[in-house]
């Protein structure tokens, strides 16, 4: 039997110890920068076709959307409703990796015609944030569309009445946008409207207080930036899914829980 010399033994122990420390430090770092994933869509159109003002990055083709939902299903992502996501954060519960929430902004008609059948196919939950002044207009959801989707795992949230830039508005006008849109949507759906999405993803501390006072349990932004905490239920960070996400490698990175950290570091530089 070959004996390990004392010097070699010491080196071996030090190497193993260093490896363990490195792995533990890496795990701690990854846990520290992990942000539970909320993905955001706008338009889900035919091949490279979207309603006016929704071209380019804000459109994801129907084929791509189907491919992405299949990816989530095949890789055992746990898709939970946004309300549950908010409640878990409020209770300081750890949200496990591969837990994900799906949201849509603006309430485009193709959310119903193109995205909704795919969501049903994979039994995925989602939240659609509605601009009430847009309802029933060309390319936008009707109240009947919303009622149908609501019966099948789709939650309706508010995206204000007129898609106004809230940080520039007087407090009373912000309150009107929040309260009136809430009332309109509740009348249509017959359900509480608990969730809110800031138009253009922008907000102020005062805006957040008004959202809270209006009775919403949580609100989503877009990318508030690195100084903003990831557990603020009235400024939840989201990942915008765009045409670049047609590549599933990109989509995998975006839904990994680490893309928010990568993006915030990149944007700081």
N, C-alpha and C positions, 0 to 999 in steps of 0.2 A: 504494500500500500504506500502510495506516494505521500510524503508529509509536506504540509504547507509551511514554508519558512516563516518565522515571526514577522520579518519585514513585509513579506508578501501578504501575510494574514492581515496585518494592520492596514495595508493598502486596500485589500479586499473589503474590509469592514468600512473604511472611509468612503470607498466608492459606492457601496450599497447605501450607506447613510446619506450621502450626497444625492443619490438618485431618488431616494424616498422623499427627502426634503424638497427636491426639485418638483417631483410629481405632486406633492401636497400643496406647495406654493402655487403651482399651475392650476390645480383644482380650485383653490381659494380665489385666485385671480379670476378664473372663468365664472365662478359663482357670483363674484362681486360685480362683474360687468354685464351679467345676463339680465336682459329686460324681457319680461313676458310679452309675447307677440300679439299685436293687433294689426291686421292688414287692412288696407283701405283701397277700395276700387271706386271708380266713377262710372265710366262707360264700358260696357261689354258689347262691342259692335261686331258686325260681320267683318270679313277680311279687310283690315285697314280702312274701314268706313265707320265714322262716328257722326253723331249730330253736330250741327254747327257749334263751334267753340269747344268741341271735345275731341279734336284731332290730336295727333302727336302723342305725347306721353300720357295723356289722360285716358286714352282708349286702349283696352286690351281686347284682342280679337276673341270671338266665341271659341275658336279652336284652342287658343292659348289658355283661356279660362278653364275649359274642359280638361286640358292637360294638367293644369295646376291642381285642380280639385282631385283628379285621379292620383297625382303625386302625394297629396296629403292623405288620401285614403290608403294607398299602397304602403305608405311609411308610418301608418298607425298614429297619426296626429290626433289629439283629442280636441275636437272643435267644440268650444263651449259658448253659451250666450254671453253677450257683453255684460248683462246685469249680474250674472254669476261671477264673472271676472272682477267686477267692481266690488262685489260683496266679499270675495276672497281677500282682496287687497285691504279692504276696510277692517277685516278681522285679523290682519297681519298673517294670513296663511301663506305658506310657500306655494307658489304656482309651479308645478313640475315642468321640466323641459318637454317640448313637443306638445304643449298646450297652447291653443291658438284661438283667436276670435276674428271673425270676418265682418267687415263693415263696408257700406257703400254710402257715398255722399251725393246729395242733390236730388235723387229720386228720378232718374232717367227711365224712360219707358223700356229701354233694352235691359234694364235690371230684371224686369218681369218676363219679357219675351225670350231673352237669351241666357241670362244668369240663373234665374229661378229654376228652370227645368233641370239644370246641371246640379244645383244645390239639392233639389229633391232627389235626384238620382243617387247622390251619395249621402243623403239624409243629414246634410249639414245645416247648422243653424247660422243665421246672419242677422245683422241689424242694418236697416236702410234709413238714412236720415233725410227727411223730406223738407224741401223749401215750399211752404204752403201756397205762396203766391204763384208758384210754377205748376201746381197740380192741374192736370187736365189739359194743359197747353200742349202744343205740338212737341213730340219727343219726350214728354214727361208722363209719369204715372197718373192714373186716375184713382179716385177713391175706391172704385170697384177692384182695380188691380191690387191695391193695398189690402183690402179685405180678404181676397183670395189667398194672398201670400201669408197673411197673418195666421191663417188656419193651418199653415204648414211650416212651422218653425222660423218664420221671419218676424222679427221685432221691428216696430216702427218707432223712430225717434225724431226729434225736432232738429232742423237745420236753419231755424228762424223763419220769418215770413218772407223776407225779400232778399236773403243772402247778402245782408249789409255787413260792412266792416265794423264790427262792434267797438273796438278800442277808440275809434274816432267819434263815437256817438255819445249824446247826453245820456245820463243814467236812466232817465224816465223813458227814453226811446228804446234803449236796450231792454229794459223791463217789458215794454210793450211787445217787442219782437219775441221775447221768450214766453211770456204768459199767453199771448193771443195765439201763437202757433201751437202751443200746448193744448189750448182749448179746442181749436179746430181739429187737431189730430185725434184728440180723445173722443170728440163727437162722431168722427168717421169710424174709428176702430172699436169704440166701446170699451177701450182699455186705458189704464194709466199710461201716460207718456213720461217715462222716468229718465230718459237718456238724451243727451244733447251733443251736437257737434258744432264747433266754432267755424263759421264761414272763413275760408282761406286758412284755417288752422290757427288763427291769431286771437289773442286774448290779453287782458290785463288782470292785475290782482282784483280790481274793482269788478270787472266783468265776471270773474269767477264767483265773487260774493253774490252778485245778482243772480247768477245761474243757480247757486245753492238756495237762495231765498225764494226762487221761483218754484222750488220743490223737486228739482232734478236730483237723482241719486248719484249721477256721475256725468262727466263730459270728456269728449275726446278732442285732441288737438291734432297737429301733424307732427312737426319736429320742433318742439319748444327750445331745444338746445341742451348742451351738456350741464349747465348750472342748475337746470330744472330737475327735480327728483323724478324718479320713475314710478313712484307709488302715490302720486297726487291724483286722487280719483276725479278731480275737476280739471285736470290737464294731462290726461293719459296720452302717452306717445304712441304714434302709429307709423307703420311702414307703408309708404305709397307704392302700390304695385303698378308698374308702367309697361310700355312695350318692350323695354329691355329685359323684362322678366320672362320673355318667351323662352329664353335659355333656362332650362331647369336647374342648372348649376347655380345661376344667379338667384333663382327663386329659392333654392335650398339655403343659400347664404342669408337671404332676406328673412326667411322664416326660422332661422337657427336660434334666435334670441341674442345674437351677438352683433347683428348688423347695425343696431342703433348706436352701440359703442363705436363701431368702426366709422360710421357716418359722422358722428359728432366729433371724433378726433380729426377726421379728414377735413371737416368744415372749419375747424379751429385753425388749421394750418394755412 
